[in-house]
């Protein structure tokens, strides 16, 4: 019996030792798991902080995006408005250019007609004499304006004729020094033959030819009206000389 008790006790001791070893191993494992849990918990807290920070950044970025989107929409509307304004201004500029061109043509036509009427008053349409306003000073001022206009136009014509005359005076001595008064080569003249000198009337330009230097082709009808007057003027001195 004693041997049996001793054997049972030995078995119990072995079992207890084995259980203690397992318990120590389990305690060590528990310590490792607790340490891992604490590490994971700290890491989780860090991730929560990073997530909150990223969420705040995302909110701020979203607000900036919305603000920029509103500014972009506003600028796009302004760009469309400015484009429409530019197109309208371009149309207005083209219209103004056409108007300016038309007014310039009318002004040139009026200036040409003014020169003709000043040079040939008899071509103007006969109008009734202006009635006196009763104010002598006003009537004299109106007459002074009309005389000033005639003088200005005649001064312009005289300046143009003076410039042409100066050029002609510069050219004639040079041509005469070469033996050709008008600068034209002698055609068909043999040795010892002289070309007939042009008459003085060929050197002087008639009023009609002078006006043609300054007028546009659309004044042909006016020239047809001027031509009989010029002929009558040129014929009058001829009859006086006879």
Secondary structure, 3 states (H helix, E strand, C coil): CHHHHHHHHHHHHHHHHHHHHHHHHHHHHHHHHHHHHHHHHHHHHHHHHHHHHHHHHHHHHHHHHHHHHHHHHHHHHHHHHHHHHHHHHHHHHHHHHHHHHHHHHHHHHHHHHHHHHHHCHHHCCCCCCCCCCCCHHHHHHHHHHHHHHHHHHHHHHHHHHHHHHHHHHHHHHHHHHCCCCCCCCCCCCCCCCCCCCCCHHHHCCCHHHHHHCCCCHHHHHHHHHHHHHHHHHHHHHHHHHC
